[in-house]
Amino acid sequence: MAERIALIDYGAGNLHSVANALKAAGAGTVEITASAAVVACADRIVLPGVGAFGACAAALRALPGMTEALTVRVIGGGVPFLGICVGMQLMAERGLEFGTHAGLGWISGEVARMEPVDARAKIPHMGWNDVVPQSPHPLIDAGEAYFLHSYAFSGHDVVATTMHGGPVVAAVGRANMLGVQFHPEKSQRYGLALLERFLKWRP
């Protein structure tokens, strides 16, 4: 039986591009969904995100039962989870964009505006950068990926970094969870390879 992959629609994601990339990577059924019931039965879960941390967190929490279903399925059930861009940032305890906003609290740390040591580095950080593994992770290889963000994570469970006027967290991960600051769906061969590994991942 084909696995059910839930791609969460909370009005803050580049959904169809992510769905197409998952299918190109070998996914069977990708369900774009705002339903907690679908997430509660999913075999793999992808949380995308584009925009401000607070607005995305509020939109996710506005979906009836969604954060509870995510916690039960990801934390309790151990299903493979991938957070992309703001979807990765929401894994943190809090975000400091236009105030302080609670995240899902799955990874210890916070998301704050980037302050490059090198003043020549422009914000937002936009374009192709190297992904440099910092600790072994089955989904993360060295390579080049596409980034677009003004805020960045700092905290625990960092598995990869990049450089943009100083070190920037590119990926976090623990157990069955991986979050990537870059966009796999825009990262061509590197991104598709990561999604292929995610679809086969048995954490």
C-alpha positions, 0 to 999 in steps of 0.5 A, a space after each residue: 500500500 502506498 504511503 500517505 504523505 500529508 503536506 500541510 496547508 495553512 495558507 503559508 506555503 509554496 504548496 504545489 511546488 513542494 508537492 510536485 517536487 515530492 512526486 518528482 522524488 518518487 512520492 505516490 500520494 501527496 495530500 495537500 491538507 488542512 485536516 487534522 484527521 488526515 495528518 493523524 493517519 499520515 505516514 510522512 508529514 511535510 510542513 512548508 512555510 513562507 512568511 512571518 513566523 508569528 503569522 504562520 504560527 497563528 495560521 497553523 494553530 487556527 486549523 482545528 486540532 492540527 497542532 495536537 495531531 502533529 504532536 501526537 503523530 510526530 512526537 508520539 508516533 515517530 512518523 518522519 517529519 520534514 519542516 521547510 523554511 518557516 516550517 523548520 523555524 516553527 519547530 523552535 520554541 519561539 520566534 522573535 519576528 514582530 514580537 515574541 511568538 510561541 513555536 511548536 517547541 520540538 527543538 530547543 532554540 529561537 528564531 531571530 532576525 539575521 545580523 551578519 558579522 559581514 555588513 556586506 551580506 544583504 538581508 534577506 539571504 537569497 540565493 544559492 549557498 553551500 550546505 555544510 553538515 555539522 553532525 551526521 544525519 541520514 538525510 543531509 549531504 554536503 551540497 548547494 541549496 537555495 535559500 530565501 529568508 531574513 530570520 534564522 534559528 539558533 539553538 540545539 540539534 543543528 545538523 548543517 550550517 551555511 555561510 552568509 556574512 557568518 555562520 547560519 543554521 541550514 538544518 536541524 534534526 532529532 530522531 524522526 524530525 528534520 527541518 531545513 532552512 533552504 527550499 528543497 523544491 527550488 534546489 534542483 538536484 540537491 533538493 530532489 535527492 534530499 526528498 528522495 532520502 526523506 521518502 525512504 527514511 525509516 528513523 
